[in-house]
Amino acid sequence: MSGTTRRRTRLAATLGAAAALALTACSSGSSGSEGQAGFVTGAAGIATAAPAARTAAPAISGKTLDGKPTALADFKGKIVVLNIWGSWCGPCRAEGKNLQEVSQKYQDKGVQFLGINTRDVNPANAVRFEQQTGITYPSLYDPDGTEILRFPKGSLNPQSIPTTIVVDREGRLAARAMRALSTEDLEKMITPVLAEQQ
């Protein structure tokens, strides 16, 4: 298989998977992995995994909306709150200020927020959204969903937009919510992981 054919095949697979994610964009439904072993979904729609059942987070990396190379591994030893969003997504716009508020509240407690911006063809739209919302934490620019597709199936992987995922200090997927979140719900996701012994 030639290099050109391999690149085309890879591109087709990436676009197909991104399209599948797009079908559930801005919805709170799941794609059926809730029955997988290892995590439990509570009444508020927040799925959690006990430390022994957690899956390692994928090696997310890329350039931020302001062009800086950034990777999930840069925040080793911290709790990382990943938020998958797009400026075109109404629920994402609704939760933006909540994410920023909680990010500021916990930034001195070993918690780092990191956005993954997807399906924004023009990054200027995403930058404008962040400016209007007052978001100061970084967001990776992932227009075709390549980084999102790194999450293993059957884990606490994103299946809709917005999705928020909490990664524990050891780099494992600890909690997930596939809807817009209030500040209270965000804190419900973070505080149990923060309370775990280091």
LINRA-V888100 format. One record per residue. N is the residue number from 1. RES is the residue in one small letter. D_FIRST is the distance of its C-alpha to the first C-alpha in whole Angstrom. Layout:
# LINRA-V888100
n=N res=RES d_first=D_FIRST
n=N res=RES d_first=D_FIRST
This chain:
# LINRA-V888100
n=1 res=m d_first=0
n=2 res=s d_first=4
n=3 res=g d_first=7
n=4 res=t d_first=8
n=5 res=t d_first=6
n=6 res=r d_first=7
n=7 res=r d_first=10
n=8 res=r d_first=11
n=9 res=t d_first=10
n=10 res=r d_first=12
n=11 res=l d_first=15
n=12 res=a d_first=15
n=13 res=a d_first=16
n=14 res=t d_first=18
n=15 res=l d_first=20
n=16 res=g d_first=21
n=17 res=a d_first=22
n=18 res=a d_first=24
n=19 res=a d_first=25
n=20 res=a d_first=27
n=21 res=l d_first=28
n=22 res=a d_first=30
n=23 res=l d_first=31
n=24 res=t d_first=34
n=25 res=a d_first=34
n=26 res=c d_first=38
n=27 res=s d_first=39
n=28 res=s d_first=40
n=29 res=g d_first=39
n=30 res=s d_first=36
n=31 res=s d_first=33
n=32 res=g d_first=35
n=33 res=s d_first=34
n=34 res=e d_first=38
n=35 res=g d_first=38
n=36 res=q d_first=36
n=37 res=a d_first=38
n=38 res=g d_first=39
n=39 res=f d_first=40
n=40 res=v d_first=43
n=41 res=t d_first=44
n=42 res=g d_first=47
n=43 res=a d_first=49
n=44 res=a d_first=48
n=45 res=g d_first=45
n=46 res=i d_first=44
n=47 res=a d_first=42
n=48 res=t d_first=42
n=49 res=a d_first=41
n=50 res=a d_first=44
n=51 res=p d_first=43
n=52 res=a d_first=42
n=53 res=a d_first=39
n=54 res=r d_first=37
n=55 res=t d_first=34
n=56 res=a d_first=32
n=57 res=a d_first=31
n=58 res=p d_first=28
n=59 res=a d_first=27
n=60 res=i d_first=28
n=61 res=s d_first=28
n=62 res=g d_first=28
n=63 res=k d_first=30
n=64 res=t d_first=33
n=65 res=l d_first=35
n=66 res=d d_first=37
n=67 res=g d_first=34
n=68 res=k d_first=35
n=69 res=p d_first=32
n=70 res=t d_first=33
n=71 res=a d_first=32
n=72 res=l d_first=33
n=73 res=a d_first=33
n=74 res=d d_first=36
n=75 res=f d_first=38
n=76 res=k d_first=38
n=77 res=g d_first=42
n=78 res=k d_first=42
n=79 res=i d_first=42
n=80 res=v d_first=40
n=81 res=v d_first=40
n=82 res=l d_first=37
n=83 res=n d_first=37
n=84 res=i d_first=34
n=85 res=w d_first=36
n=86 res=g d_first=36
n=87 res=s d_first=38
n=88 res=w d_first=38
n=89 res=c d_first=39
n=90 res=g d_first=43
n=91 res=p d_first=43
n=92 res=c d_first=41
n=93 res=r d_first=44
n=94 res=a d_first=46
n=95 res=e d_first=46
n=96 res=g d_first=45
n=97 res=k d_first=48
n=98 res=n d_first=49
n=99 res=l d_first=45
n=100 res=q d_first=47
n=101 res=e d_first=50
n=102 res=v d_first=49
n=103 res=s d_first=47
n=104 res=q d_first=50
n=105 res=k d_first=52
n=106 res=y d_first=50
n=107 res=q d_first=48
n=108 res=d d_first=51
n=109 res=k d_first=51
n=110 res=g d_first=47
n=111 res=v d_first=45
n=112 res=q d_first=42
n=113 res=f d_first=41
n=114 res=l d_first=38
n=115 res=g d_first=36
n=116 res=i d_first=33
n=117 res=n d_first=33
n=118 res=t d_first=30
n=119 res=r d_first=30
n=120 res=d d_first=32
n=121 res=v d_first=30
n=122 res=n d_first=33
n=123 res=p d_first=34
n=124 res=a d_first=37
n=125 res=n d_first=38
n=126 res=a d_first=38
n=127 res=v d_first=40
n=128 res=r d_first=42
n=129 res=f d_first=42
n=130 res=e d_first=43
n=131 res=q d_first=46
n=132 res=q d_first=47
n=133 res=t d_first=47
n=134 res=g d_first=48
n=135 res=i d_first=45
n=136 res=t d_first=45
n=137 res=y d_first=42
n=138 res=p d_first=39
n=139 res=s d_first=36
n=140 res=l d_first=32
n=141 res=y d_first=30
n=142 res=d d_first=28
n=143 res=p d_first=27
n=144 res=d d_first=24
n=145 res=g d_first=25
n=146 res=t d_first=22
n=147 res=e d_first=25
n=148 res=i d_first=27
n=149 res=l d_first=24
n=150 res=r d_first=24
n=151 res=f d_first=27
n=152 res=p d_first=27
n=153 res=k d_first=27
n=154 res=g d_first=31
n=155 res=s d_first=32
n=156 res=l d_first=34
n=157 res=n d_first=32
n=158 res=p d_first=32
n=159 res=q d_first=32
n=160 res=s d_first=34
n=161 res=i d_first=35
n=162 res=p d_first=37
n=163 res=t d_first=37
n=164 res=t d_first=39
n=165 res=i d_first=38
n=166 res=v d_first=40
n=167 res=v d_first=38
n=168 res=d d_first=41
n=169 res=r d_first=42
n=170 res=e d_first=39
n=171 res=g d_first=36
n=172 res=r d_first=36
n=173 res=l d_first=36
n=174 res=a d_first=40
n=175 res=a d_first=41
n=176 res=r d_first=39
n=177 res=a d_first=41
n=178 res=m d_first=39
n=179 res=r d_first=41
n=180 res=a d_first=44
n=181 res=l d_first=46
n=182 res=s d_first=49
n=183 res=t d_first=51
n=184 res=e d_first=52
n=185 res=d d_first=49
n=186 res=l d_first=47
n=187 res=e d_first=50
n=188 res=k d_first=50
n=189 res=m d_first=46
n=190 res=i d_first=47
n=191 res=t d_first=50
n=192 res=p d_first=49
n=193 res=v d_first=46
n=194 res=l d_first=48
n=195 res=a d_first=51
n=196 res=e d_first=49
n=197 res=q d_first=50
n=198 res=q d_first=48
